[in-house]
Amino acid sequence: MPELTGVGVSPGTGSGPVRRFVEVSLPSPAQAVPHGDPHLERARALAALEAVAVDLEMRARHATRPEARDVLNAQSMMVRDPGLIGGVSGRAMEGATAAVAIGRSFQIYRDMLAVTGGYLAARVADLNDLRDRAVARLYRLPMPGIPVSDEPFVLVARDLAPADTALLDPAQVLAIVTEQGGPTSHTAILARSLGIPAVVGCPGAASIAEGTIALVDGASGVVRLDPSSSDVERVRRAAASRATAAGAVTGKGMTSDGHPVPLFANIGGPGELAAALTHGAEGVGLYRTELLFLDRAKAPSQEEQRDVYREVLEAFPAGRVVVRVLDAGGDKPLTFLPAPGAEPNPGLGERGLRLLRRYPEILTAQLAALASAARGLPVKLQVMAPMVTDIADAEYFVKACRKAGIANAGIMIEVPAAALRARDLAPAVDFFSIGTNDLIQYACAADREVGALARLLDPWQPAVLDLVGIAGHAAHEAGMACGVCGEAAADPALACVLAGLGATSLSMNAPALPLVRAALAAHTMDECRHAAKTARAAASAAEARAAAREHLHALRDMGL
Amino acid sequence: MIERKVTVESKVGLHARPAALFVQTAAKAPMEITVAKPGGIPVNAKSILSLLALDARRGEQIVISADGEGAEQILDDLAALVAEDA
């Protein structure tokens, strides 16, 4: 029974027939042989576009998620766009082949959208996809994209683009396996938020044959092909144990001997509050405020910001909300905050607090909006800055917070320099929050979106555990809180280790909360500390994971 | 020619779902309808691709124009869509 191993990024198991993401290599339009009859070419081109529109409508009708339905409906409108159809007709009547007429007409709109950036850059990918679908139809090739199937399936792909993952239907997709991608890639984050088991960075995945039965374990990263029925049964039982474990423990996060480890949700806006509350979050550990600022000609007004923040703060009257100020720059550029110059390496450029120090009026307005949103509410508001590197950064931010009347000002620990010298930063701030996603990327010098580096982007890398341990220790010495708000906290085993390393709270995507709560409740703080100690003593990520599990005896019974 | 000048209120601008709603509403009307930024080149309000390329963001003004029977009504409907944060 063949077996492949990748990086498990979304816990749970799924087994079923493999359907491969359809990639089609299309002949170059220039090679198309013209029929010589412009009316016929035009009819072929328009029929292909209409067939694509009908297919998208059908997919939209079957989509269970409203977001996916909206995207599919918008795409079918694009293929039926009167301007596009006029262009295709005109070019065909002038003597272009159907394929050339379609290709050139899409090109016009692609060029128009490409110049604007932001949201529209993603639509450029949509247009390429729609063009490929129409051309595939012309040549009677299968349409590229997520396969359609009457029965649920395991989706296997080389990699998935954000545009593809947006259309994933959790009712149809039993599990995802990709050859590329890492734990913090779009695919991984989306799979976790939809609760679909997923394994990424899995060498050999792209060559699994269509229809093969695959058994995917999104926790261990193991993909078994043609599994025996007893294997499927065993893995199903583990999944059932996990579901039981997740449902068995409610209330506040704490270890079995009663050490509180508050569990918070990561959110991007008020829209995600419902999920946070459903999964029993005690508050928000990371409120990413970028969403409010995206795709705007100018920054949102202070009043508009205040109203949105207030909605979030009101959701947790007895809890805590940790807000991260605008984390722009790098791969998230904003129109009204242009980078001051060309940045050959945006990840190491003027992003986060570095950019806010260049545009202090944006920071001042945001802090004022936060302070006024919290006025009169019982919730504990904490505000933190991203990409803090040294004491000057930390002092700058805390001073700005104090001026705005914010009593609780902290910093993200995501730059290795800040982790290593956390003891110098601790006296200047009120709390730390460790952002493991960026900390891993910077500690291992590995871009989060480069799939080939998935091996290095493992949060179990002992170097990363060391940095977390150093920051946790410094916070403890200073008598200060030190949360973890990266994707690492969503892994139940690692969550115990993080608590053992000194994390005083954990924040994650809401659906991950129940299993983390159950894992903590099954172990004593001492067991977490021993697991952390042996993990740090290991020489590799794999050894660290195995060593920690030795001390976390209850995980196996919980199906983890 | 009748015109309506409105400020885009949707968080995402005249993109995504608001753009789709706008085009679907415009497409139901028999007459030609155009959208432009003030002083800019008008584009077909029934073309989602043209509307996206117009790139009207939150806080920006647009001018919607139409002519003929029922123009007042359809322009009011479209202006209302643009002015709400859906």
Interface residues (C-beta under 8 A of the other chain):
Chain A: D70 N73 A74 M77 M78 D81 P82 G83 L84 Y109 M112 L113 T116 Y119 L120 R123 L127 L292 D295 R296 A297 K298 P300
Chain B: K11 V12 G13 H15 A16 R17 A19 A20 V23 Q24 N44 K46 S47 I48 L49 S50 L52 A53 D55 R57 R58 G59 E60
